[in-house]
Amino acid sequence: MRKKRLNKALAIALSTVMIICAVNFVPGSVIEVKADAPTVKDVNLGFGGIKNPTSTGTDATAWAGSKVYYGSHLWRVLDKSGFLFSEEFLGMRAYNNTYNSITWEGCTLRAYLNGTNNAGGAGTLLGNTFTTAEQGAINLSTVTNENNPVYGTLGGNDTTDKLFLLSLAEVNNATYGFGSHFTKSALYWWWLRSPGFNGMYGAEVSHSGFVNVEGLLVDNSQGVRPAFHLNLSSVLFTFARGASKSSFGSVGDSNVSANQWKLTLKGADATLSAQTTGGATSLQTGYSAENLTINHSTATTLTGASQVSAMLTDSNGTVLYYGSINSNTAATSSNVTIPAGLSVGSYSLYVFAEDVNTGDLTDYASAFGTAIPITVSAPLSTYDVTITAGSYTTKTANSGEATQTGLTGAMTDIVYTANDGYYFPTDYNSDNSLNTNGITVTRDSYTQITVSGTPAANTSVTLAPATEKATQNAPAGLSDGVDKIAGTTTVMEYAASPTATTWNTCTDSNTTVVAGTWYVRYKETDTQKAGATRLVTVTTAPNPPTLYQVTVNNGSGDGTYVKGATVTITAGSPASGKQFKNWTVESGSANLASSTSETTTFTMPAGELVITATYENVTTQTETYVIKSGANGTHQIGSDGTLTITCSGALNDLTGIYVDGNLVDSSNYTLKSGSTILTFHADYLNGLGTGKHTVRFQYGENSVETSFEIAAADSDTTDSKASDTDTGSSGKDDVPKTGDHTPIGGLIVLTMISGVGVFYFIRRKKFIEK
């Protein structure tokens, strides 16, 4: 360890002398190859504005110029999924505090970055660098730990982290922009998470950008440049660094060439509901700037809100106008001006609360609510419509005017009704002969039609007349039924005078009336007039008939009836667990049509009756279930196999799966229909103890059981030992030699120390230049 630290010190001393002597050996900072400025706006929805890779996806500089500020630090965008890598050194620390064999999973640097259970907190880089909201927008990622490709050193288990170091594979990935050592160079050497020569070494990158797969002893201190995956759903929009948010105005592209962006994250608070209450949102080309009044909830729904902002986008989601419309966060109304000059199309206006922070600190905004639609259309032509009523029709007073002029859209509907004695037949305008230039005549019913539509030209329509209803003859077959009119039907009606204004509906067969003279006719229908009248004289019976009482227990049909009347009785609804059994005649004598039907009839005798509905218990049958396959199966611990058991019960009736009397969580198995097909997951089976276990299929109050066995794991083990990989060379990569003419004194010092450095590089360093 002492030797390793001495070598490191010599390397740092060598670099220092080179700088003092003005030797151009390594760059002093990251060298970026700048591509053409992206054709984007200063404000872009989502993660927009970040430069995309080329169509091939292999351009080493595709992401090299893309930077975002997060936690007030600058991060390089490695790909458009939100994979970010620190452009800055966020500390100098050892890979592990003690000199021992270690992997990324257990090293102290990982614990420093994330804290316990990735919770951050004081003393960790996650807690000290990012706000709570920023931490929440960082994805918890599965971090793969590859083996060292040269020495075969094991990388250990994969981990789940928010912050992590790059691996050897990632730092050499050209699609991430690491096309040469210049894209990795920095002021200091910096750690990778991959292992080096053995478990006591960690892979690293030199300040000149060369990757050292042999690595450095883990208890040495050097640069920390973490990476993380940003949750893009948390990003409302990107904002070009240097642009202004202070007032609502046009969004240009003046600040995009630097390709450095601030993020506006979705705040944890409610949306800002908004709606227009003044000003037009439907505009025509050539309009003047339109002032809108927006009613909204207060911006204080967002913690730390500093302004009410608005954003106007086109139908493609391009942000055209953006900025503050009110600095009073307690206001419930704001004004925004839709500028003149928008072309024909559809636009969306969003109003939201925003917490704008100074410098490169992250901004926050409430989630975008429902957009206020803004439409710009070409001026519409105007047309006139004139409707002439047909004969025997009348326009309703509350419908549109018969003549409507200067229409730019749909006309006001005009409704006509048929006069008394007339109707609109079902084939009225069935051939659409009255429809023209976008105007439609619709038959609504026998009594109504409607004229509607959007005219495409000046239009005049003369409606067809209503049809006169047909006449009906007087009804035949009527007679005196003694206290009733005999021979009537429900399509007839009666009154005491042929000119009466009110007529009563007849009943089938007989219509009960008082003795006297009555007039009967057929009713008026949709297509026929009321018929001619028929005179009927009704007499009265000398004495009223004798009525007898019927009492129904547990049902309906009670009442008084004349002898010979047909009486209908119905049993009441049974209580829970009961069902109807039969009818019992408790008093009197009656011949029931059916004593076991819930509804039955009988002919009324000359005497009172008491009839009771009786009930009995509902009998149930216990269903029997059987195990169809998979009984007494066996699973060996450590295997990845599953265990499937099939039961005859229906899957819809299943209420639970129990193992050894304990309810099993549904995450530990899958179910399929076809009776009930149960498959236990291997992870669950591997967690059970060896020996016999009982499984129970529960179907309500019924169940069926079987057993399965968990066998011990195979005792045989296979030892494997990683072997060194033959690099096919001497094992040492040459370091490029560069230099300028220098003063004699400096050259002498340089020569002495360079001698030591050459010895150092021959004996210690192995570089793989990517």
Secondary structure as UniProt FT lines:
FT   HELIX           2..20
FT   TURN            21..22
FT   STRAND          43..45
FT   TURN            46..49
FT   TURN            55..56
FT   TURN            60..65
FT   STRAND          67..70
FT   TURN            71..72
FT   STRAND          73..79
FT   TURN            80..82
FT   STRAND          83..86
FT   STRAND          92..94
FT   HELIX           104..106
FT   HELIX           108..114
FT   HELIX           116..118
FT   TURN            122..123
FT   HELIX           125..129
FT   HELIX           132..136
FT   STRAND          141..143
FT   TURN            149..151
FT   STRAND          159..161
FT   HELIX           168..171
FT   HELIX           174..176
FT   HELIX           181..183
FT   STRAND          190..195
FT   TURN            199..200
FT   STRAND          201..205
FT   TURN            207..208
FT   STRAND          211..217
FT   TURN            218..219
FT   STRAND          221..223
FT   STRAND          227..230
FT   HELIX           232..234
FT   STRAND          235..240
FT   TURN            241..242
FT   STRAND          249..250
FT   TURN            254..255
FT   TURN            257..258
FT   STRAND          260..266
FT   STRAND          274..278
FT   STRAND          282..284
FT   TURN            285..286
FT   STRAND          290..296
FT   HELIX           299..301
FT   TURN            303..304
FT   STRAND          307..314
FT   TURN            315..316
FT   STRAND          319..326
FT   TURN            329..330
FT   STRAND          333..338
FT   TURN            340..341
FT   STRAND          345..355
FT   TURN            359..360
FT   STRAND          363..365
FT   STRAND          372..377
FT   STRAND          383..388
FT   TURN            391..392
FT   STRAND          393..395
FT   TURN            397..398
FT   STRAND          403..407
FT   STRAND          414..418
FT   TURN            420..421
FT   STRAND          422..423
FT   TURN            426..431
FT   TURN            433..434
FT   TURN            437..438
FT   STRAND          439..443
FT   STRAND          448..453
FT   STRAND          459..462
FT   STRAND          467..468
FT   STRAND          479..480
FT   STRAND          484..488
FT   TURN            490..491
FT   STRAND          492..495
FT   TURN            498..499
FT   STRAND          504..505
FT   STRAND          509..512
FT   STRAND          516..522
FT   STRAND          534..538
FT   STRAND          547..553
FT   STRAND          555..556
FT   STRAND          559..562
FT   TURN            563..564
FT   STRAND          566..571
FT   TURN            576..577
FT   STRAND          578..587
FT   STRAND          599..603
FT   STRAND          609..617
FT   STRAND          627..629
FT   TURN            631..632
FT   STRAND          633..636
FT   TURN            637..638
FT   STRAND          643..647
FT   HELIX           651..653
FT   STRAND          656..659
FT   TURN            660..661
FT   STRAND          662..663
FT   HELIX           666..668
FT   STRAND          669..673
FT   TURN            674..675
FT   STRAND          676..680
FT   HELIX           682..686
FT   STRAND          691..699
FT   TURN            700..701
FT   STRAND          702..711
FT   HELIX           744..763
FT   STRAND          767..768
//
